[in-house]
Amino acid sequence: MLRNLILILTFPLLLGCNFNKKEKLEADGFPILTGKYMGQKQPGLKSEIFAPNIISTGMAEINSVFTSNYSEFYYSIRMPNRQLVIMVMKYDGEQWSEPKVASFSGEYSDADPFISYDGKWLYYISKRPIDSTQTAKEDWDIWRCFKNGDKWSNPERLGSEINNELDQTYPCLTLNGKLYFSSEIIKNKKDIFYAENLGKDFKTPVRLSETINSHWEGDIFISPKEEYMIFSSFGRKTGSGLYITFNENGQWTLPKRMSEDINKTGREFCPIVSPDGLYFFFTSNHSVNTNNTHEKLTYQSIKDDFIQSYNHPQKGKTDIYWVDAKIIEHYRNTKQ
């Protein structure tokens, strides 16, 4: 009898807490988002903007990654001063939280988050200082945090076998922990490298062959078992943008430029496939609904255009897109 009475008295309190949480989000103007993909209608074989006015808002969002259990979602925002900051949203099994600056980000420029498949490590790039001067670096280094309970540890910089005095960007790991990343060997020329995991450190990186590294290559997604990889490339005769290549008996096939539906502008980058392998995400600054009016501009109309460009996606700033990952098999089965 007493147990039943406690349950009767406790249930309204629990229900009230849940309602209060929902009411607060709604009062703040943030929608109630449920399900591992935030209640978004899943795309087909035609790419669509991801979570418009929620994730892709017009504030120049780039790169994104879910934890393997879909309890957290990370992405980056490029600010007007060109600084980059990493955001996080958390899912408690009922609804997603409003975006917040990640615990390890917000002081220096940070971007390109990637979470290992076991959920224990978060890799990213940063310009945070590496000495006592507290002066931000000019170049990007790869850093990582370890999951300690429900929090990330203080960031640690990868060693000199990975980082040099130029840019290292877009870390991505395989299922067994092999690290793929982009590295500047000479200024303004990037290539793709990989480094075998030694546990605490990595082996000396290996540069991929000329089949891959023939121009400017960066922003690589390697599939968990190294069956394929998608990367951005600029300067190829077939056009710039995102390319895909497949592992055939240990050799990478000649990269294929992805379709115009993906490469809308030729400046697409930040490829990644969701942990369940179902959806391919990427970043584009594709612009739609451009105002082509021939009316004479006024200061107010110019001001309004600038405000609108930050208030809505697809106004020329970078947004995050997604598409059914079945397109990957389409590229495997088609000739160059």
Summary of the structure (lengths in Angstrom):
residues: 336
radius of gyration: 21.7
end to end distance: 73.5
largest distance: 78.6
contacts: 973
relative contact order: 0.12
helix: 14%
strand: 36%
